[in-house]
């Protein structure tokens, strides 16, 4: 018995639909048939159709295989590569209770520029 498709909020469904449309346009720009791309990705034409309409029930691995078949798998490297929120949360955790950033011990003991660090 097939499992239920995941619950997807409207904004997420729009994003998936837009991704699917970009994948479909990439296929058409390359003048590749759905049969050719499905064959290269190792999926059925029906599954490729689901990818191209942004079906939330399609696995991430399938999306990746289709992107690879189109030569676009490198685009996934950009996903979550720049985690601004995570870095900000990490920076907040490094701040002292007074709100000023904590200094590292190594930074305090480093020689100042123009100084050799040796006493004369």
N, CA and C atoms as an extended XYZ file, in Angstrom:
360
Properties=species:S:1:pos:R:3:atomname:S:1:resname:S:1:resid:I:1 pbc="F F F"
N         0.849       -1.176        0.000 N   UNK     1
C         0.000        0.000        0.000 CA  UNK     1
C         0.893        1.237        0.000 C   UNK     1
N         0.681        2.171       -0.942 N   UNK     2
C         1.526        3.358       -1.005 CA  UNK     2
C         1.310        4.257        0.207 C   UNK     2
N         2.397        4.907        0.612 N   UNK     3
C         2.281        5.805        1.750 CA  UNK     3
C         1.627        7.107        1.306 C   UNK     3
N         1.127        7.843        2.290 N   UNK     4
C         0.489        9.123        1.997 CA  UNK     4
C         1.553       10.129        1.569 C   UNK     4
N         1.206       10.988        0.631 N   UNK     5
C         2.160       12.038        0.270 CA  UNK     5
C         2.329       13.012        1.441 C   UNK     5
N         3.472       13.659        1.522 N   UNK     6
C         3.698       14.566        2.641 CA  UNK     6
C         2.769       15.772        2.568 C   UNK     6
N         2.502       16.354        3.734 N   UNK     7
C         1.716       17.584        3.781 CA  UNK     7
C         2.635       18.718        3.347 C   UNK     7
N         2.181       19.476        2.376 N   UNK     8
C         2.992       20.565        1.837 CA  UNK     8
C         2.170       21.842        1.920 C   UNK     8
N         2.769       22.863        2.499 N   UNK     9
C         2.091       24.149        2.609 CA  UNK     9
C         2.057       24.826        1.239 C   UNK     9
N         1.108       25.729        1.017 N   UNK    10
C         0.974       26.368       -0.304 CA  UNK    10
C         2.253       27.038       -0.806 C   UNK    10
N         2.963       27.736        0.057 N   UNK    11
C         4.200       28.399       -0.365 CA  UNK    11
C         5.234       27.368       -0.812 C   UNK    11
N         5.338       26.261       -0.081 N   UNK    12
C         6.272       25.203       -0.455 CA  UNK    12
C         5.859       24.562       -1.775 C   UNK    12
N         4.555       24.385       -1.975 N   UNK    13
C         4.079       23.795       -3.236 CA  UNK    13
C         4.401       24.705       -4.406 C   UNK    13
N         4.272       26.023       -4.209 N   UNK    14
C         4.632       26.960       -5.280 CA  UNK    14
C         6.119       26.856       -5.611 C   UNK    14
N         6.948       26.723       -4.577 N   UNK    15
C         8.391       26.599       -4.798 CA  UNK    15
C         8.711       25.325       -5.567 C   UNK    15
N         8.065       24.224       -5.214 N   UNK    16
C         8.277       22.966       -5.935 CA  UNK    16
C         7.801       23.067       -7.381 C   UNK    16
N         6.673       23.717       -7.579 N   UNK    17
C         6.152       23.885       -8.937 CA  UNK    17
C         7.115       24.732       -9.775 C   UNK    17
N         7.687       25.776       -9.165 N   UNK    18
C         8.643       26.619       -9.882 CA  UNK    18
C         9.915       25.839      -10.209 C   UNK    18
N        10.379       25.018       -9.261 N   UNK    19
C        11.550       24.173       -9.513 CA  UNK    19
C        11.258       23.212      -10.662 C   UNK    19
N        10.114       22.575      -10.619 N   UNK    20
C         9.731       21.656      -11.688 CA  UNK    20
C         9.678       22.341      -13.041 C   UNK    20
N         9.147       23.548      -13.065 N   UNK    21
C         9.073       24.303      -14.319 CA  UNK    21
C        10.472       24.650      -14.830 C   UNK    21
N        11.381       25.021      -13.927 N   UNK    22
C        12.757       25.313      -14.349 CA  UNK    22
C        13.439       24.065      -14.899 C   UNK    22
N        13.161       22.919      -14.283 N   UNK    23
C        13.726       21.654      -14.775 CA  UNK    23
C        13.156       21.336      -16.161 C   UNK    23
N        11.855       21.532      -16.331 N   UNK    24
C        11.226       21.269      -17.636 CA  UNK    24
C        11.817       22.185      -18.699 C   UNK    24
N        11.982       23.469      -18.379 N   UNK    25
C        12.552       24.411      -19.343 CA  UNK    25
C        13.994       24.056      -19.682 C   UNK    25
N        14.751       23.592      -18.690 N   UNK    26
C        16.133       23.171      -18.946 CA  UNK    26
C        16.152       21.994      -19.918 C   UNK    26
N        15.233       21.071      -19.752 N   UNK    27
C        15.141       19.926      -20.669 CA  UNK    27
C        14.806       20.388      -22.074 C   UNK    27
N        13.830       21.296      -22.185 N   UNK    28
C        13.414       21.771      -23.496 CA  UNK    28
C        14.505       22.601      -24.170 C   UNK    28
N        15.218       23.417      -23.401 N   UNK    29
C        16.318       24.198      -23.975 CA  UNK    29
C        17.400       23.292      -24.556 C   UNK    29
N        17.584       22.150      -23.935 N   UNK    30
C        18.588       21.187      -24.407 CA  UNK    30
C        18.041       20.316      -25.532 C   UNK    30
N        16.778       20.535      -25.867 N   UNK    31
C        16.081       19.777      -26.902 CA  UNK    31
C        16.135       18.276      -26.631 C   UNK    31
N        15.900       17.938      -25.377 N   UNK    32
C        15.866       16.540      -24.966 CA  UNK    32
C        14.417       16.112      -24.748 C   UNK    32
N        14.098       14.926      -25.193 N   UNK    33
C        12.748       14.412      -24.986 CA  UNK    33
C        12.608       13.911      -23.550 C   UNK    33
N        11.383       13.772      -23.120 N   UNK    34
C        11.137       13.240      -21.779 CA  UNK    34
C        11.613       11.791      -21.696 C   UNK    34
N        11.537       11.069      -22.804 N   UNK    35
C        12.006        9.684      -22.837 CA  UNK    35
C        13.519        9.646      -22.598 C   UNK    35
N        14.251       10.541      -23.260 N   UNK    36
C        15.710       10.560      -23.123 CA  UNK    36
C        16.133       10.919      -21.700 C   UNK    36
N        15.525       11.950      -21.126 N   UNK    37
C        15.906       12.377      -19.773 CA  UNK    37
C        15.509       11.329      -18.750 C   UNK    37
N        14.337       10.769      -18.899 N   UNK    38
C        13.898        9.718      -17.972 CA  UNK    38
C        14.845        8.523      -18.049 C   UNK    38
N        15.237        8.160      -19.245 N   UNK    39
C        16.176        7.047      -19.412 CA  UNK    39
C        17.521        7.326      -18.770 C   UNK    39
N        18.049        8.541      -18.993 N   UNK    40
C        19.333        8.909      -18.384 CA  UNK    40
C        19.251        8.941      -16.863 C   UNK    40
N        18.107        9.362      -16.341 N   UNK    41
C        17.935        9.458      -14.884 CA  UNK    41
C        17.549        8.119      -14.262 C   UNK    41
N        17.188        7.144      -15.094 N   UNK    42
C        16.785        5.837      -14.571 CA  UNK    42
C        15.419        5.842      -13.919 C   UNK    42
N        14.526        6.675      -14.451 N   UNK    43
C        13.169        6.777      -13.913 CA  UNK    43
C        12.175        6.631      -15.064 C   UNK    43
N        10.902        6.524      -14.722 N   UNK    44
C         9.869        6.431      -15.755 CA  UNK    44
C         9.497        7.836      -16.242 C   UNK    44
N         8.859        7.883      -17.401 N   UNK    45
C         8.379        9.170      -17.908 CA  UNK    45
C         7.339        9.763      -16.967 C   UNK    45
N         6.554        8.925      -16.327 N   UNK    46
C         5.547        9.407      -15.379 CA  UNK    46
C         6.219       10.107      -14.205 C   UNK    46
N         7.310        9.530      -13.710 N   UNK    47
C         8.037       10.152      -12.595 CA  UNK    47
C         8.670       11.460      -13.044 C   UNK    47
N         9.215       11.502      -14.250 N   UNK    48
C         9.777       12.746      -14.768 CA  UNK    48
C         8.683       13.811      -14.857 C   UNK    48
N         7.508       13.416      -15.308 N   UNK    49
C         6.387       14.359      -15.355 CA  UNK    49
C         6.106       14.908      -13.958 C   UNK    49
N         6.111       14.032      -12.951 N   UNK    50
C         5.865       14.477      -11.576 CA  UNK    50
C         6.941       15.459      -11.116 C   UNK    50
N         8.192       15.216      -11.501 N   UNK    51
C         9.276       16.149      -11.163 CA  UNK    51
C         8.997       17.496      -11.814 C   UNK    51
N         8.613       17.479      -13.074 N   UNK    52
C         8.417       18.711      -13.823 CA  UNK    52
C         7.202       19.514      -13.380 C   UNK    52
N         6.292       18.893      -12.648 N   UNK    53
C         5.160       19.651      -12.097 CA  UNK    53
C         5.362       19.958      -10.620 C   UNK    53
N         6.475       19.488      -10.054 N   UNK    54
C         6.783       19.798       -8.660 CA  UNK    54
C         6.027       18.959       -7.656 C   UNK    54
N         5.821       17.712       -7.966 N   UNK    55
C         5.114       16.801       -7.063 CA  UNK    55
C         5.940       16.593       -5.790 C   UNK    55
N         5.328       16.854       -4.633 N   UNK    56
C         6.031       16.734       -3.350 CA  UNK    56
C         6.294       15.286       -2.959 C   UNK    56
N         5.633       14.342       -3.597 N   UNK    57
C         5.830       12.937       -3.273 CA  UNK    57
C         7.063       12.337       -3.927 C   UNK    57
N         7.697       13.068       -4.837 N   UNK    58
C         8.903       12.587       -5.507 CA  UNK    58
C        10.096       12.789       -4.571 C   UNK    58
N        10.964       11.799       -4.489 N   UNK    59
C        12.093       11.887       -3.565 CA  UNK    59
C        13.129       12.898       -4.034 C   UNK    59
N        13.881       13.388       -3.074 N   UNK    60
C        14.963       14.322       -3.374 CA  UNK    60
C        15.997       13.656       -4.290 C   UNK    60
N        16.224       12.375       -4.083 N   UNK    61
C        17.157       11.642       -4.922 CA  UNK    61
C        16.730       11.628       -6.381 C   UNK    61
N        15.442       11.552       -6.624 N   UNK    62
C        14.942       11.567       -7.990 CA  UNK    62
C        15.164       12.930       -8.628 C   UNK    62
N        14.880       13.989       -7.862 N   UNK    63
C        15.159       15.336       -8.375 CA  UNK    63
C        16.650       15.451       -8.725 C   UNK    63
N        17.512       14.924       -7.854 N   UNK    64
C        18.952       14.979       -8.095 CA  UNK    64
C        19.335       14.215       -9.356 C   UNK    64
N        18.751       13.033       -9.558 N   UNK    65
C        19.077       12.252      -10.756 CA  UNK    65
C        18.657       12.980      -12.029 C   UNK    65
N        17.500       13.656      -11.987 N   UNK    66
C        17.049       14.410      -13.163 CA  UNK    66
C        17.981       15.600      -13.407 C   UNK    66
N        18.357       16.305      -12.337 N   UNK    67
C        19.293       17.419      -12.489 CA  UNK    67
C        20.624       16.931      -13.066 C   UNK    67
N        21.092       15.785      -12.606 N   UNK    68
C        22.344       15.220      -13.120 CA  UNK    68
C        22.207       14.859      -14.598 C   UNK    68
N        21.070       14.315      -14.977 N   UNK    69
C        20.842       13.958      -16.375 CA  UNK    69
C        20.858       15.199      -17.274 C   UNK    69
N        20.525       16.348      -16.687 N   UNK    70
C        20.525       17.601      -17.447 CA  UNK    70
C        21.839       18.374      -17.296 C   UNK    70
N        22.752       17.822      -16.495 N   UNK    71
C        24.025       18.505      -16.262 CA  UNK    71
C        23.921       19.646      -15.273 C   UNK    71
N        22.934       19.602      -14.407 N   UNK    72
C        22.688       20.689      -13.457 CA  UNK    72
C        22.881       20.282      -12.002 C   UNK    72
N        23.482       19.136      -11.740 N   UNK    73
C        23.592       18.671      -10.353 CA  UNK    73
C        24.460       19.585       -9.499 C   UNK    73
N        25.380       20.325      -10.118 N   UNK    74
C        26.214       21.260       -9.369 CA  UNK    74
C        25.416       22.374       -8.723 C   UNK    74
N        24.228       22.650       -9.251 N   UNK    75
C        23.384       23.699       -8.674 CA  UNK    75
C        22.987       23.374       -7.229 C   UNK    75
N        22.963       22.101       -6.877 N   UNK    76
C        22.586       21.736       -5.511 CA  UNK    76
C        23.659       22.123       -4.500 C   UNK    76
N        24.880       22.360       -4.968 N   UNK    77
C        25.940       22.783       -4.060 CA  UNK    77
C        25.620       24.127       -3.411 C   UNK    77
N        24.813       24.942       -4.084 N   UNK    78
C        24.475       26.255       -3.551 CA  UNK    78
C        23.396       26.188       -2.460 C   UNK    78
N        22.655       25.093       -2.414 N   UNK    79
C        21.572       24.979       -1.439 CA  UNK    79
C        22.145       24.924       -0.025 C   UNK    79
N        21.738       25.856        0.796 N   UNK    80
C        22.144       25.960        2.201 CA  UNK    80
C        23.651       26.137        2.387 C   UNK    80
N        24.353       26.528        1.330 N   UNK    81
C        25.797       26.740        1.452 CA  UNK    81
C        26.111       27.948        2.313 C   UNK    81
N        25.284       28.977        2.216 N   UNK    82
C        25.499       30.189        3.000 CA  UNK    82
C        24.414       30.249        4.070 C   UNK    82
N        24.692       29.659        5.213 N   UNK    83
C        23.714       29.561        6.305 CA  UNK    83
C        23.815       30.793        7.198 C   UNK    83
N        23.227       31.891        6.754 N   UNK    84
C        23.305       33.153        7.496 CA  UNK    84
C        22.659       33.053        8.877 C   UNK    84
N        21.485       32.438        8.936 N   UNK    85
C        20.778       32.322       10.216 CA  UNK    85
C        21.584       31.468       11.190 C   UNK    85
N        22.115       30.343       10.712 N   UNK    86
C        22.904       29.474       11.579 CA  UNK    86
C        24.151       30.157       12.093 C   UNK    86
N        24.818       30.916       11.217 N   UNK    87
C        26.023       31.630       11.667 CA  UNK    87
C        25.670       32.718       12.663 C   UNK    87
N        24.549       33.394       12.469 N   UNK    88
C        24.122       34.443       13.409 CA  UNK    88
C        23.799       33.825       14.773 C   UNK    88
N        23.120       32.705       14.766 N   UNK    89
C        22.820       32.017       16.028 CA  UNK    89
C        24.103       31.589       16.726 C   UNK    89
N        25.056       31.105       15.966 N   UNK    90
C        26.331       30.703       16.536 CA  UNK    90
C        27.058       31.915       17.119 C   UNK    90
N        27.031       33.040       16.410 N   UNK    91
C        27.666       34.259       16.902 CA  UNK    91
C        27.004       34.746       18.188 C   UNK    91
N        25.678       34.646       18.252 N   UNK    92
C        24.968       35.064       19.465 CA  UNK    92
C        25.369       34.204       20.653 C   UNK    92
N        25.590       32.928       20.405 N   UNK    93
C        25.995       32.027       21.487 CA  UNK    93
C        27.398       32.359       21.985 C   UNK    93
N        28.206       33.003       21.142 N   UNK    94
C        29.561       33.355       21.530 CA  UNK    94
C        29.643       34.694       22.254 C   UNK    94
N        28.531       35.436       22.269 N   UNK    95
C        28.531       36.718       22.958 CA  UNK    95
C        28.412       36.515       24.463 C   UNK    95
N        29.016       37.432       25.212 N   UNK    96
C        28.921       37.372       26.674 CA  UNK    96
C        27.535       37.861       27.099 C   UNK    96
N        27.150       37.626       28.339 N   UNK    97
C        25.827       38.054       28.809 CA  UNK    97
C        25.613       39.568       28.681 C   UNK    97
N        26.673       40.363       28.727 N   UNK    98
C        26.517       41.820       28.623 CA  UNK    98
C        26.252       42.270       27.196 C   UNK    98
N        26.339       41.338       26.238 N   UNK    99
C        26.063       41.679       24.854 CA  UNK    99
C        27.298       41.988       24.047 C   UNK    99
N        28.457       41.999       24.694 N   UNK   100
C        29.686       42.244       23.950 CA  UNK   100
C        30.287       40.911       23.554 C   UNK   100
N        30.872       40.854       22.388 N   UNK   101
C        31.460       39.577       21.945 CA  UNK   101
C        32.582       39.138       22.874 C   UNK   101
N        32.631       37.833       23.116 N   UNK   102
C        33.733       37.266       23.893 CA  UNK   102
C        34.963       37.246       23.030 C   UNK   102
N        36.106       37.453       23.644 N   UNK   103
C        37.360       37.414       22.893 CA  UNK   103
C        38.004       36.062       23.085 C   UNK   103
N        38.651       35.631       22.076 N   UNK   104
C        39.376       34.364       22.181 CA  UNK   104
C        40.690       34.608       22.894 C   UNK   104
N        41.115       33.640       23.650 N   UNK   105
C        42.382       33.755       24.374 CA  UNK   105
C        43.543       33.889       23.403 C   UNK   105
N        43.490       33.189       22.301 N   UNK   106
C        44.579       33.243       21.324 CA  UNK   106
C        44.672       34.628       20.708 C   UNK   106
N        43.535       35.280       20.511 N   UNK   107
C        43.553       36.612       19.914 CA  UNK   107
C        44.182       37.616       20.877 C   UNK   107
N        43.975       37.432       22.180 N   UNK   108
C        44.536       38.354       23.156 CA  UNK   108
C        46.035       38.191       23.286 C   UNK   108
N        46.559       37.017       23.051 N   UNK   109
C        47.978       36.787       23.235 CA  UNK   109
C        48.777       36.966       21.953 C   UNK   109
N        48.102       37.227       20.839 N   UNK   110
C        48.800       37.399       19.570 CA  UNK   110
C        49.561       38.716       19.571 C   UNK   110
N        50.748       38.750       18.971 N   UNK   111
C        51.511       39.994       18.919 CA  UNK   111
C        50.809       41.016       18.051 C   UNK   111
N        50.987       42.278       18.387 N   UNK   112
C        50.382       43.353       17.610 CA  UNK   112
C        51.215       43.587       16.366 C   UNK   112
N        50.601       44.137       15.357 N   UNK   113
C        51.334       44.379       14.119 CA  UNK   113
C        52.454       45.383       14.367 C   UNK   113
N        53.581       45.174       13.724 N   UNK   114
C        54.735       46.025       13.911 CA  UNK   114
C        55.599       45.593       15.065 C   UNK   114
N        55.145       44.596       15.801 N   UNK   115
C        55.908       44.103       16.951 CA  UNK   115
C        56.297       42.662       16.675 C   UNK   115
N        57.485       42.297       17.062 N   UNK   116
C        57.940       40.935       16.825 CA  UNK   116
C        57.446       39.994       17.905 C   UNK   116
N        56.876       40.571       18.967 N   UNK   117
C        56.399       39.738       20.047 CA  UNK   117
C        57.482       39.451       21.062 C   UNK   117
N        58.695       39.892       20.788 N   UNK   118
C        59.800       39.653       21.714 CA  UNK   118
C        60.050       40.910       22.531 C   UNK   118
N        60.421       40.743       23.753 N   UNK   119
C        60.759       41.873       24.607 CA  UNK   119
C        62.192       42.270       24.340 C   UNK   119
N        62.455       43.583       24.295 N   UNK   120
C        63.819       44.043       24.050 CA  UNK   120
C        64.402       44.638       25.273 C   UNK   120
